[in-house]
């Protein structure tokens, strides 16, 4: 009897040791860049839900959290596991510089292809395809009926950021009156105080497509939209040791998500892909003249 007990104790100790060994197995670390204003939100979500499926995740209106979830879900779909660590940046330029320097492995947020000029960087499969991403022109409820013509819109004080390169160039070319605001939150406090009149924002899926960033209720000017002639991508550093495998895993997972309609569906839930604005006037420009693209 004593011998059986001894063997049972030995077996139990072996099982505990083996379990600890499994728990101590370290996953490869993946250093990802995103926007600094969203790091705490994403980490809080991860602590509560982990890499929750796109279908079940409560993403509210947060595109940056959504794109992190697209990234981790793409890896999960091909059974690729990493210890993901996030670093926050104020603008894409600094994030891409750090990526090119080897301090990051990839971005966890979509970046426009025209911004990726360093040959040390490579693009994953597209998130938004060409002419797919749109924004509205948002203002307060007291001003939403103020702008009756396109000339009224271009004369309005539009708050944006020069580092939003596509927004800035598109609206500048179309003749908008632009004011550079360095910090995102300041735009909304300035608008609430009457120091600006319009802000370019992505649409929501709410009944009136209203947004309420930083507790500032805003509404789109009906009939007008900005359409972006570019594609967005997760960006990777070519020379990092694990990049070829990571890029293959990421692209394979993104292909599965796109085939299932998960990417399109989650962007529709956010209101970013929005059929309600399909027939709205497209603000594009060529040589300063507003045009409507043929596609």
TORTOR-66676 format. One record per residue: x, y, z of N, C-alpha, C in turn; residue number from 1. Coordinates in steps of 0.02 Angstrom, whole numbers, padded with zeros to 5 digits. Layout:
residues N
[atom [X, Y, Z], [X, Y, Z], [X, Y, Z], NUM]
...
end
This chain:
residues 295
[atom [00041, -00060, 00000], [00000, 00000, 00000], [00043, 00063, 00000], 1]
[atom [00097, 00061, 00044], [00141, 00118, 00047], [00175, 00131, -00020], 2]
[atom [00193, 00076, -00053], [00227, 00083, -00118], [00181, 00116, -00170], 3]
[atom [00117, 00097, -00167], [00069, 00128, -00214], [00063, 00202, -00201], 4]
[atom [00062, 00220, -00136], [00056, 00291, -00119], [00117, 00329, -00143], 5]
[atom [00176, 00300, -00134], [00238, 00332, -00157], [00236, 00343, -00232], 6]
[atom [00216, 00291, -00269], [00213, 00298, -00342], [00161, 00350, -00363], 7]
[atom [00105, 00354, -00327], [00054, 00404, -00342], [00081, 00474, -00332], 8]
[atom [00119, 00484, -00277], [00148, 00550, -00263], [00198, 00569, -00317], 9]
[atom [00240, 00520, -00337], [00289, 00533, -00390], [00254, 00553, -00455], 10]
[atom [00201, 00515, -00471], [00163, 00530, -00533], [00131, 00599, -00530], 11]
[atom [00104, 00617, -00471], [00072, 00682, -00463], [00123, 00738, -00470], 12]
[atom [00181, 00729, -00440], [00234, 00779, -00446], [00256, 00788, -00518], 13]
[atom [00261, 00731, -00555], [00279, 00735, -00625], [00228, 00775, -00665], 14]
[atom [00163, 00763, -00651], [00111, 00798, -00687], [00114, 00873, -00673], 15]
[atom [00125, 00891, -00609], [00129, 00962, -00591], [00189, 00995, -00624], 16]
[atom [00246, 00961, -00623], [00306, 00987, -00655], [00296, 00996, -00730], 17]
[atom [00264, 00947, -00762], [00251, 00951, -00834], [00204, 01009, -00850], 18]
[atom [00153, 01019, -00807], [00106, 01073, -00818], [00140, 01140, -00812], 19]
[atom [00185, 01146, -00761], [00222, 01209, -00753], [00267, 01221, -00813], 20]
[atom [00297, 01168, -00839], [00340, 01176, -00897], [00301, 01202, -00957], 21]
[atom [00239, 01176, -00965], [00197, 01199, -01020], [00180, 01272, -01011], 22]
[atom [00165, 01292, -00947], [00146, 01361, -00935], [00205, 01408, -00945], 23]
[atom [00266, 01382, -00933], [00325, 01423, -00939], [00349, 01430, -01012], 24]
[atom [00319, 01391, -01056], [00338, 01396, -01126], [00321, 01466, -01152], 25]
[atom [00371, 01500, -01176], [00363, 01570, -01195], [00344, 01575, -01269], 26]
[atom [00293, 01616, -01281], [00274, 01631, -01350], [00322, 01682, -01378], 27]
[atom [00333, 01682, -01444], [00374, 01735, -01474], [00341, 01803, -01465], 28]
[atom [00381, 01852, -01449], [00355, 01920, -01436], [00345, 01956, -01501], 29]
[atom [00289, 01990, -01507], [00273, 02030, -01566], [00262, 02102, -01543], 30]
[atom [00305, 02147, -01564], [00300, 02217, -01546], [00260, 02253, -01601], 31]
[atom [00201, 02279, -01581], [00157, 02311, -01629], [00146, 02385, -01612], 32]
[atom [00140, 02426, -01663], [00127, 02497, -01653], [00054, 02513, -01666], 33]
[atom [00027, 02560, -01627], [-00040, 02585, -01638], [-00040, 02658, -01614], 34]
[atom [-00099, 02689, -01608], [-00102, 02759, -01587], [-00104, 02764, -01511], 35]
[atom [-00066, 02811, -01484], [-00057, 02815, -01412], [-00122, 02829, -01375], 36]
[atom [-00169, 02864, -01407], [-00232, 02878, -01374], [-00275, 02816, -01363], 37]
[atom [-00256, 02760, -01396], [-00298, 02700, -01394], [-00266, 02642, -01357], 38]
[atom [-00204, 02649, -01336], [-00168, 02592, -01306], [-00204, 02568, -01243], 39]
[atom [-00224, 02614, -01199], [-00256, 02593, -01136], [-00323, 02559, -01149], 40]
[atom [-00360, 02584, -01199], [-00425, 02554, -01217], [-00415, 02483, -01243], 41]
[atom [-00366, 02475, -01288], [-00354, 02408, -01316], [-00330, 02360, -01262], 42]
[atom [-00284, 02382, -01219], [-00259, 02338, -01165], [-00314, 02320, -01117], 43]
[atom [-00358, 02367, -01101], [-00415, 02352, -01056], [-00461, 02301, -01088], 44]
[atom [-00472, 02307, -01154], [-00514, 02259, -01190], [-00481, 02190, -01188], 45]
[atom [-00416, 02187, -01201], [-00380, 02123, -01201], [-00384, 02090, -01132], 46]
[atom [-00375, 02129, -01079], [-00378, 02102, -01011], [-00446, 02069, -00997], 47]
[atom [-00499, 02098, -01025], [-00567, 02072, -01012], [-00586, 02016, -01060], 48]
[atom [-00566, 02023, -01124], [-00594, 01979, -01175], [-00542, 01941, -01216], 49]
[atom [-00478, 01959, -01210], [-00428, 01928, -01253], [-00439, 01949, -01325], 50]
[atom [-00422, 01904, -01371], [-00433, 01917, -01443], [-00503, 01891, -01461], 51]
[atom [-00553, 01929, -01442], [-00622, 01908, -01453], [-00638, 01909, -01528], 52]
[atom [-00683, 01865, -01549], [-00702, 01862, -01620], [-00732, 01928, -01643], 53]
[atom [-00722, 01945, -01705], [-00749, 02007, -01733], [-00824, 02009, -01728], 54]
[atom [-00855, 01951, -01735], [-00928, 01948, -01734], [-00957, 01965, -01666], 55]
[atom [-00921, 01946, -01613], [-00948, 01954, -01545], [-00922, 02015, -01508], 56]
[atom [-00869, 02045, -01533], [-00837, 02100, -01496], [-00880, 02163, -01496], 57]
[atom [-00884, 02195, -01439], [-00917, 02260, -01432], [-00867, 02314, -01450], 58]
[atom [-00868, 02335, -01513], [-00817, 02382, -01538], [-00841, 02454, -01535], 59]
[atom [-00905, 02465, -01519], [-00933, 02532, -01516], [-00917, 02568, -01582], 60]
[atom [-00881, 02626, -01579], [-00863, 02663, -01640], [-00787, 02665, -01648], 61]
[atom [-00752, 02618, -01618], [-00679, 02622, -01614], [-00645, 02583, -01671], 62]
[atom [-00625, 02619, -01723], [-00592, 02589, -01780], [-00524, 02560, -01761], 63]
[atom [-00488, 02593, -01715], [-00421, 02572, -01697], [-00423, 02506, -01658], 64]
[atom [-00469, 02500, -01611], [-00480, 02435, -01577], [-00500, 02382, -01627], 65]
[atom [-00544, 02400, -01673], [-00568, 02352, -01724], [-00510, 02325, -01765], 66]
[atom [-00464, 02369, -01786], [-00410, 02345, -01828], [-00359, 02304, -01789], 67]
[atom [-00351, 02318, -01724], [-00311, 02272, -01683], [-00344, 02203, -01683], 68]
[atom [-00410, 02201, -01675], [-00445, 02137, -01673], [-00442, 02101, -01740], 69]
[atom [-00443, 02138, -01795], [-00434, 02106, -01861], [-00365, 02073, -01863], 70]
[atom [-00314, 02109, -01838], [-00245, 02083, -01838], [-00242, 02018, -01798], 71]
[atom [-00265, 02020, -01735], [-00257, 01960, -01693], [-00302, 01903, -01716], 72]
[atom [-00361, 01920, -01743], [-00405, 01867, -01768], [-00377, 01834, -01830], 73]
[atom [-00343, 01873, -01872], [-00311, 01844, -01932], [-00259, 01793, -01911], 74]
[atom [-00219, 01808, -01860], [-00169, 01760, -01836], [-00202, 01700, -01803], 75]
[atom [-00256, 01713, -01766], [-00290, 01657, -01732], [-00320, 01608, -01782], 76]
[atom [-00343, 01634, -01840], [-00374, 01590, -01889], [-00325, 01541, -01921], 77]
[atom [-00260, 01556, -01918], [-00210, 01510, -01944], [-00169, 01479, -01887], 78]
[atom [-00197, 01484, -01825], [-00166, 01452, -01767], [-00095, 01478, -01754], 79]
[atom [-00085, 01543, -01765], [-00021, 01574, -01751], [-00026, 01613, -01685], 80]
[atom [00018, 01599, -01638], [00012, 01627, -01570], [00074, 01667, -01552], 81]
[atom [00062, 01727, -01526], [00117, 01772, -01508], [00100, 01807, -01442], 82]
[atom [00153, 01829, -01408], [00145, 01874, -01351], [00147, 01945, -01380], 83]
[atom [00088, 01975, -01388], [00082, 02040, -01421], [00091, 02096, -01370], 84]
[atom [00134, 02143, -01387], [00146, 02202, -01345], [00138, 02265, -01388], 85]
[atom [00102, 02313, -01361], [00084, 02373, -01398], [00125, 02433, -01377], 86]
[atom [00144, 02473, -01426], [00176, 02537, -01414], [00135, 02591, -01449], 87]
[atom [00123, 02646, -01414], [00081, 02699, -01442], [00121, 02756, -01473], 88]
[atom [00093, 02784, -01527], [00125, 02839, -01563], [00073, 02893, -01577], 89]
[atom [00095, 02956, -01580], [00047, 03010, -01594], [00027, 03013, -01668], 90]
[atom [00073, 02995, -01713], [00060, 03000, -01784], [00092, 02941, -01821], 91]
[atom [00069, 02929, -01882], [00095, 02873, -01921], [00170, 02880, -01936], 92]
[atom [00192, 02942, -01949], [00262, 02952, -01969], [00310, 02925, -01916], 93]
[atom [00296, 02939, -01853], [00341, 02915, -01800], [00336, 02839, -01793], 94]
[atom [00276, 02813, -01801], [00267, 02740, -01796], [00306, 02705, -01852], 95]
[atom [00301, 02731, -01913], [00336, 02701, -01969], [00411, 02708, -01963], 96]
[atom [00435, 02764, -01936], [00507, 02774, -01924], [00533, 02722, -01875], 97]
[atom [00495, 02710, -01821], [00515, 02660, -01772], [00513, 02590, -01802], 98]
[atom [00465, 02578, -01845], [00460, 02514, -01878], [00520, 02503, -01924], 99]
[atom [00537, 02553, -01963], [00595, 02548, -02009], [00660, 02540, -01970], 100]
[atom [00664, 02568, -01909], [00724, 02562, -01868], [00730, 02495, -01834], 101]
[atom [00678, 02454, -01837], [00681, 02388, -01806], [00654, 02384, -01736], 102]
[atom [00623, 02438, -01712], [00596, 02438, -01644], [00526, 02407, -01640], 103]
[atom [00496, 02396, -01698], [00431, 02363, -01702], [00434, 02307, -01753], 104]
[atom [00387, 02261, -01748], [00380, 02208, -01798], [00328, 02226, -01850], 105]
[atom [00275, 02263, -01829], [00221, 02279, -01875], [00177, 02333, -01843], 106]
[atom [00132, 02360, -01882], [00080, 02403, -01855], [00017, 02361, -01842], 107]
[atom [-00020, 02380, -01790], [-00084, 02347, -01776], [-00141, 02391, -01797], 108]
[atom [-00127, 02439, -01840], [-00177, 02485, -01866], [-00163, 02494, -01941], 109]
[atom [-00216, 02504, -01980], [-00207, 02513, -02051], [-00174, 02579, -02068], 110]
[atom [-00127, 02578, -02115], [-00091, 02637, -02137], [-00101, 02643, -02213], 111]
[atom [-00111, 02704, -02237], [-00120, 02715, -02309], [-00056, 02698, -02347], 112]
[atom [-00063, 02666, -02403], [-00004, 02642, -02440], [00041, 02700, -02462], 113]
[atom [00012, 02759, -02475], [00053, 02815, -02498], [00100, 02841, -02445], 114]
[atom [00087, 02823, -02382], [00131, 02845, -02327], [00191, 02799, -02318], 115]
[atom [00188, 02740, -02348], [00240, 02689, -02336], [00291, 02694, -02393], 116]
[atom [00343, 02734, -02382], [00392, 02749, -02435], [00460, 02717, -02422], 117]
[atom [00472, 02693, -02362], [00537, 02664, -02345], [00540, 02593, -02372], 118]
[atom [00595, 02577, -02408], [00600, 02511, -02438], [00614, 02455, -02387], 119]
[atom [00622, 02474, -02324], [00629, 02423, -02272], [00562, 02395, -02249], 120]
[atom [00508, 02425, -02274], [00441, 02407, -02251], [00402, 02371, -02305], 121]
[atom [00356, 02328, -02284], [00314, 02293, -02332], [00241, 02296, -02307], 122]
[atom [00195, 02286, -02354], [00124, 02291, -02339], [00091, 02222, -02336], 123]
[atom [00048, 02214, -02287], [00005, 02154, -02286], [-00053, 02165, -02335], 124]
[atom [-00096, 02116, -02343], [-00154, 02121, -02387], [-00197, 02181, -02365], 125]
[atom [-00233, 02213, -02411], [-00270, 02274, -02394], [-00327, 02262, -02345], 126]
[atom [-00338, 02312, -02303], [-00397, 02315, -02261], [-00452, 02352, -02298], 127]
[atom [-00441, 02417, -02312], [-00485, 02454, -02356], [-00455, 02453, -02426], 128]
[atom [-00497, 02439, -02475], [-00474, 02440, -02544], [-00486, 02509, -02575], 129]
[atom [-00459, 02519, -02634], [-00461, 02586, -02665], [-00533, 02611, -02672], 130]
[atom [-00544, 02674, -02654], [-00609, 02708, -02656], [-00661, 02677, -02610], 131]
[atom [-00640, 02637, -02562], [-00687, 02604, -02517], [-00697, 02644, -02452], 132]
[atom [-00646, 02680, -02431], [-00649, 02716, -02368], [-00678, 02786, -02379], 133]
[atom [-00728, 02803, -02338], [-00761, 02869, -02346], [-00766, 02903, -02278], 134]
[atom [-00771, 02969, -02280], [-00783, 03009, -02220], [-00838, 03059, -02235], 135]
[atom [-00870, 03082, -02182], [-00919, 03136, -02188], [-00890, 03200, -02160], 136]
[atom [-00927, 03254, -02169], [-00910, 03318, -02140], [-00958, 03330, -02082], 137]
[atom [-00931, 03329, -02021], [-00973, 03331, -01961], [-00971, 03399, -01928], 138]
[atom [-01028, 03416, -01897], [-01034, 03479, -01861], [-01085, 03471, -01805], 139]
[atom [-01097, 03524, -01767], [-01144, 03521, -01712], [-01216, 03525, -01738], 140]
[atom [-01263, 03507, -01695], [-01334, 03509, -01716], [-01357, 03579, -01733], 141]
[atom [-01327, 03630, -01703], [-01348, 03699, -01717], [-01323, 03724, -01784], 142]
[atom [-01272, 03691, -01811], [-01243, 03714, -01874], [-01256, 03667, -01933], 143]
[atom [-01288, 03610, -01920], [-01292, 03559, -01972], [-01332, 03582, -02033], 144]
[atom [-01378, 03630, -02024], [-01418, 03655, -02081], [-01392, 03721, -02108], 145]
[atom [-01335, 03742, -02083], [-01307, 03808, -02102], [-01278, 03809, -02172], 146]
[atom [-01252, 03752, -02195], [-01213, 03749, -02257], [-01257, 03723, -02314], 147]
[atom [-01285, 03768, -02353], [-01334, 03748, -02404], [-01303, 03737, -02472], 148]
[atom [-01242, 03762, -02484], [-01208, 03752, -02548], [-01138, 03726, -02535], 149]
[atom [-01107, 03700, -02588], [-01038, 03676, -02580], [-00991, 03734, -02566], 150]
[atom [-01004, 03794, -02593], [-00963, 03853, -02577], [-00966, 03868, -02502], 151]
[atom [-01025, 03859, -02471], [-01031, 03869, -02399], [-00985, 03821, -02362], 152]
[atom [-00981, 03760, -02387], [-00940, 03709, -02355], [-00866, 03727, -02360], 153]
[atom [-00844, 03747, -02419], [-00773, 03762, -02428], [-00752, 03825, -02390], 154]
[atom [-00799, 03871, -02377], [-00782, 03931, -02339], [-00783, 03918, -02264], 155]
[atom [-00814, 03864, -02242], [-00817, 03849, -02170], [-00748, 03833, -02143], 156]
[atom [-00738, 03846, -02078], [-00674, 03829, -02045], [-00674, 03755, -02029], 157]
[atom [-00634, 03717, -02066], [-00632, 03644, -02057], [-00570, 03626, -02016], 158]
[atom [-00582, 03593, -01961], [-00529, 03573, -01915], [-00503, 03504, -01934], 159]
[atom [-00439, 03499, -01945], [-00409, 03434, -01962], [-00336, 03435, -01943], 160]
[atom [-00298, 03387, -01964], [-00228, 03381, -01946], [-00187, 03370, -02009], 161]
[atom [-00133, 03408, -02016], [-00091, 03401, -02076], [-00062, 03331, -02082], 162]
[atom [-00056, 03296, -02026], [-00030, 03228, -02029], [-00080, 03177, -02054], 163]
[atom [-00143, 03197, -02060], [-00193, 03156, -02096], [-00185, 03173, -02170], 164]
[atom [-00134, 03145, -02201], [-00111, 03170, -02267], [-00166, 03167, -02319], 165]
[atom [-00203, 03112, -02323], [-00255, 03107, -02374], [-00311, 03157, -02362], 166]
[atom [-00333, 03163, -02300], [-00385, 03213, -02284], [-00362, 03282, -02305], 167]
[atom [-00302, 03299, -02283], [-00277, 03367, -02294], [-00270, 03383, -02368], 168]
[atom [-00239, 03338, -02405], [-00227, 03351, -02476], [-00292, 03353, -02515], 169]
[atom [-00338, 03308, -02499], [-00401, 03306, -02536], [-00441, 03370, -02524], 170]
[atom [-00447, 03391, -02462], [-00486, 03451, -02447], [-00451, 03515, -02469], 171]
[atom [-00386, 03516, -02463], [-00348, 03574, -02487], [-00358, 03582, -02562], 172]
[atom [-00353, 03528, -02599], [-00362, 03530, -02671], [-00432, 03552, -02690], 173]
[atom [-00482, 03532, -02649], [-00551, 03550, -02663], [-00569, 03620, -02640], 174]
[atom [-00521, 03656, -02610], [-00533, 03725, -02592], [-00558, 03738, -02522], 175]
[atom [-00553, 03689, -02477], [-00577, 03698, -02409], [-00534, 03749, -02371], 176]
[atom [-00564, 03780, -02321], [-00528, 03824, -02275], [-00508, 03783, -02215], 177]
[atom [-00443, 03764, -02211], [-00420, 03715, -02163], [-00383, 03747, -02105], 178]
[atom [-00393, 03720, -02045], [-00356, 03740, -01986], [-00323, 03677, -01957], 179]
[atom [-00257, 03679, -01951], [-00221, 03622, -01922], [-00229, 03621, -01846], 180]
[atom [-00250, 03563, -01820], [-00256, 03554, -01748], [-00213, 03493, -01731], 181]
[atom [-00165, 03502, -01686], [-00116, 03450, -01674], [-00144, 03390, -01638], 182]
[atom [-00187, 03401, -01589], [-00214, 03345, -01549], [-00287, 03333, -01566], 183]
[atom [-00303, 03269, -01574], [-00369, 03248, -01596], [-00424, 03276, -01551], 184]
[atom [-00416, 03269, -01485], [-00469, 03290, -01439], [-00482, 03365, -01443], 185]
[atom [-00430, 03404, -01458], [-00438, 03477, -01461], [-00487, 03498, -01515], 186]
[atom [-00491, 03459, -01569], [-00536, 03477, -01624], [-00608, 03484, -01598], 187]
[atom [-00627, 03439, -01554], [-00696, 03437, -01532], [-00711, 03491, -01480], 188]
[atom [-00662, 03506, -01438], [-00673, 03561, -01391], [-00674, 03627, -01428], 189]
[atom [-00633, 03634, -01481], [-00634, 03695, -01522], [-00701, 03703, -01558], 190]
[atom [-00726, 03647, -01585], [-00791, 03649, -01619], [-00847, 03668, -01570], 191]
[atom [-00845, 03640, -01511], [-00896, 03654, -01460], [-00894, 03728, -01439], 192]
[atom [-00834, 03758, -01441], [-00827, 03829, -01421], [-00837, 03877, -01479], 193]
[atom [-00853, 03850, -01539], [-00864, 03893, -01596], [-00801, 03917, -01630], 194]
[atom [-00744, 03883, -01617], [-00681, 03902, -01649], [-00668, 03861, -01712], 195]
[atom [-00717, 03827, -01735], [-00715, 03790, -01798], [-00786, 03771, -01815], 196]
[atom [-00796, 03746, -01878], [-00864, 03731, -01900], [-00874, 03660, -01925], 197]
[atom [-00821, 03630, -01951], [-00827, 03562, -01978], [-00767, 03520, -01958], 198]
[atom [-00778, 03454, -01953], [-00724, 03406, -01942], [-00737, 03346, -01988], 199]
[atom [-00688, 03323, -02026], [-00698, 03261, -02065], [-00695, 03200, -02019], 200]
[atom [-00748, 03160, -02019], [-00752, 03101, -01976], [-00783, 03043, -02015], 201]
[atom [-00765, 02983, -01995], [-00798, 02924, -02023], [-00871, 02922, -02000], 202]
[atom [-00913, 02894, -02042], [-00984, 02889, -02026], [-00995, 02836, -01972], 203]
[atom [-01051, 02841, -01937], [-01071, 02789, -01890], [-01130, 02751, -01919], 204]
[atom [-01150, 02698, -01884], [-01207, 02659, -01908], [-01271, 02678, -01871], 205]
[atom [-01270, 02732, -01834], [-01330, 02754, -01797], [-01382, 02783, -01846], 206]
[atom [-01444, 02791, -01823], [-01498, 02811, -01870], [-01482, 02875, -01909], 207]
[atom [-01454, 02925, -01878], [-01436, 02987, -01913], [-01361, 02991, -01925], 208]
[atom [-01327, 02935, -01917], [-01255, 02930, -01924], [-01218, 02978, -01877], 209]
[atom [-01252, 02995, -01821], [-01222, 03041, -01774], [-01162, 03011, -01739], 210]
[atom [-01116, 03053, -01719], [-01058, 03034, -01679], [-01057, 03074, -01615], 211]
[atom [-01025, 03047, -01563], [-01019, 03084, -01501], [-00948, 03076, -01472], 212]
[atom [-00897, 03097, -01509], [-00829, 03092, -01482], [-00818, 03142, -01426], 213]
[atom [-00788, 03118, -01371], [-00773, 03160, -01314], [-00835, 03198, -01290], 214]
[atom [-00892, 03163, -01293], [-00956, 03190, -01269], [-00979, 03252, -01307], 215]
[atom [-00958, 03257, -01370], [-00980, 03313, -01413], [-01026, 03284, -01467], 216]
[atom [-01092, 03293, -01463], [-01137, 03265, -01515], [-01127, 03300, -01582], 217]
[atom [-01114, 03260, -01634], [-01102, 03288, -01700], [-01143, 03250, -01752], 218]
[atom [-01158, 03286, -01808], [-01200, 03258, -01861], [-01168, 03274, -01929], 219]
[atom [-01176, 03228, -01977], [-01146, 03241, -02043], [-01188, 03289, -02085], 220]
[atom [-01154, 03327, -02128], [-01189, 03367, -02178], [-01216, 03319, -02230], 221]
[atom [-01281, 03317, -02238], [-01311, 03268, -02283], [-01294, 03285, -02355], 222]
[atom [-01274, 03232, -02392], [-01264, 03240, -02464], [-01192, 03244, -02487], 223]
[atom [-01144, 03248, -02440], [-01074, 03254, -02460], [-01031, 03203, -02423], 224]
[atom [-00981, 03176, -02459], [-00935, 03129, -02428], [-00866, 03137, -02459], 225]
[atom [-00815, 03123, -02420], [-00746, 03120, -02444], [-00730, 03047, -02460], 226]
[atom [-00703, 03034, -02518], [-00686, 02966, -02538], [-00610, 02962, -02548], 227]
[atom [-00578, 02912, -02519], [-00506, 02908, -02518], [-00480, 02861, -02573], 228]
[atom [-00440, 02888, -02619], [-00414, 02848, -02675], [-00351, 02810, -02657], 229]
[atom [-00354, 02770, -02604], [-00295, 02734, -02582], [-00317, 02671, -02545], 230]
[atom [-00269, 02628, -02531], [-00281, 02567, -02493], [-00246, 02571, -02425], 231]
[atom [-00274, 02538, -02375], [-00242, 02538, -02308], [-00219, 02467, -02292], 232]
[atom [-00166, 02463, -02252], [-00133, 02399, -02239], [-00100, 02399, -02170], 233]
[atom [-00093, 02339, -02141], [-00045, 02329, -02088], [00025, 02331, -02121], 234]
[atom [00073, 02361, -02087], [00140, 02369, -02115], [00189, 02328, -02073], 235]
[atom [00235, 02294, -02106], [00285, 02253, -02073], [00355, 02275, -02093], 236]
[atom [00404, 02259, -02051], [00474, 02273, -02068], [00504, 02211, -02101], 237]
[atom [00530, 02221, -02161], [00554, 02164, -02201], [00609, 02125, -02168], 238]
[atom [00656, 02159, -02135], [00718, 02126, -02113], [00713, 02094, -02044], 239]
[atom [00657, 02101, -02009], [00651, 02067, -01945], [00649, 01991, -01956], 240]
[atom [00679, 01954, -01911], [00690, 01883, -01921], [00625, 01845, -01935], 241]
[atom [00571, 01862, -01901], [00510, 01824, -01909], [00462, 01852, -01961], 242]
[atom [00483, 01904, -01998], [00436, 01938, -02043], [00408, 01893, -02098], 243]
[atom [00448, 01854, -02134], [00419, 01812, -02187], [00364, 01766, -02162], 244]
[atom [00376, 01734, -02105], [00324, 01690, -02077], [00264, 01730, -02053], 245]
[atom [00277, 01786, -02019], [00222, 01828, -01995], [00180, 01854, -02053], 246]
[atom [00212, 01877, -02106], [00174, 01904, -02162], [00132, 01850, -02196], 247]
[atom [00160, 01790, -02202], [00121, 01735, -02231], [00062, 01718, -02186], 248]
[atom [00073, 01715, -02121], [00018, 01700, -02075], [-00035, 01754, -02077], 249]
[atom [-00013, 01816, -02076], [-00060, 01872, -02075], [-00101, 01874, -02139], 250]
[atom [-00068, 01867, -02196], [-00104, 01869, -02260], [-00152, 01811, -02267], 251]
[atom [-00131, 01752, -02244], [-00176, 01694, -02247], [-00237, 01705, -02203], 252]
[atom [-00226, 01730, -02143], [-00282, 01743, -02098], [-00328, 01798, -02124], 253]
[atom [-00300, 01851, -02153], [-00341, 01904, -02182], [-00382, 01879, -02241], 254]
[atom [-00353, 01834, -02280], [-00389, 01805, -02337], [-00449, 01765, -02312], 255]
[atom [-00441, 01728, -02257], [-00496, 01690, -02229], [-00551, 01737, -02204], 256]
[atom [-00531, 01788, -02167], [-00579, 01836, -02140], [-00617, 01872, -02196], 257]
[atom [-00582, 01889, -02249], [-00615, 01924, -02305], [-00662, 01876, -02341], 258]
[atom [-00642, 01815, -02352], [-00685, 01766, -02386], [-00749, 01754, -02346], 259]
[atom [-00742, 01754, -02280], [-00801, 01745, -02236], [-00844, 01808, -02232], 260]
[atom [-00818, 01864, -02256], [-00854, 01927, -02251], [-00845, 01962, -02184], 261]
[atom [-00798, 01937, -02142], [-00791, 01964, -02075], [-00763, 02035, -02075], 262]
[atom [-00716, 02050, -02120], [-00687, 02117, -02123], [-00739, 02167, -02147], 263]
[atom [-00774, 02149, -02201], [-00826, 02194, -02226], [-00880, 02204, -02173], 264]
[atom [-00899, 02151, -02139], [-00954, 02154, -02091], [-00936, 02199, -02032], 265]
[atom [-00875, 02193, -02006], [-00858, 02233, -01948], [-00851, 02307, -01967], 266]
[atom [-00827, 02321, -02027], [-00825, 02392, -02049], [-00895, 02419, -02061], 267]
[atom [-00941, 02377, -02082], [-01010, 02399, -02090], [-01041, 02414, -02021], 268]
[atom [-01025, 02372, -01971], [-01050, 02386, -01904], [-01026, 02453, -01878], 269]
[atom [-00965, 02471, -01896], [-00939, 02536, -01875], [-00971, 02594, -01914], 270]
[atom [-00999, 02578, -01973], [-01025, 02630, -02016], [-00975, 02654, -02068], 271]
[atom [-00916, 02624, -02069], [-00864, 02646, -02116], [-00880, 02625, -02187], 272]
[atom [-00907, 02566, -02196], [-00935, 02546, -02260], [-01011, 02556, -02253], 273]
[atom [-01037, 02606, -02287], [-01104, 02630, -02270], [-01145, 02642, -02333], 274]
[atom [-01192, 02597, -02346], [-01233, 02602, -02407], [-01279, 02663, -02406], 275]
[atom [-01291, 02691, -02348], [-01336, 02749, -02345], [-01306, 02811, -02377], 276]
[atom [-01240, 02812, -02388], [-01208, 02870, -02419], [-01186, 02855, -02491], 277]
[atom [-01208, 02798, -02517], [-01185, 02776, -02583], [-01198, 02828, -02637], 278]
[atom [-01254, 02863, -02633], [-01272, 02912, -02685], [-01256, 02984, -02666], 279]
[atom [-01221, 02994, -02611], [-01201, 03062, -02592], [-01146, 03088, -02639], 280]
[atom [-01144, 03153, -02647], [-01094, 03185, -02690], [-01024, 03170, -02664], 281]
[atom [-00982, 03145, -02708], [-00913, 03129, -02690], [-00869, 03191, -02697], 282]
[atom [-00835, 03208, -02644], [-00788, 03264, -02647], [-00720, 03236, -02667], 283]
[atom [-00703, 03246, -02729], [-00638, 03230, -02756], [-00615, 03291, -02795], 284]
[atom [-00553, 03295, -02812], [-00533, 03354, -02850], [-00475, 03337, -02896], 285]
[atom [-00472, 03376, -02950], [-00416, 03373, -02996], [-00404, 03444, -03021], 286]
[atom [-00345, 03469, -03009], [-00329, 03538, -03027], [-00377, 03587, -02996], 287]
[atom [-00400, 03572, -02934], [-00443, 03617, -02898], [-00516, 03612, -02915], 288]
[atom [-00535, 03569, -02963], [-00605, 03561, -02982], [-00634, 03499, -02950], 289]
[atom [-00692, 03505, -02918], [-00724, 03448, -02886], [-00750, 03401, -02940], 290]
[atom [-00735, 03337, -02934], [-00758, 03288, -02982], [-00788, 03228, -02946], 291]
[atom [-00824, 03188, -02983], [-00851, 03125, -02958], [-00814, 03068, -02993], 292]
[atom [-00783, 03022, -02956], [-00746, 02968, -02990], [-00793, 02922, -03028], 293]
[atom [-00768, 02889, -03078], [-00809, 02845, -03119], [-00818, 02777, -03087], 294]
[atom [-00781, 02762, -03034], [-00786, 02696, -03002], [-00807, 02703, -02931], 295]
end
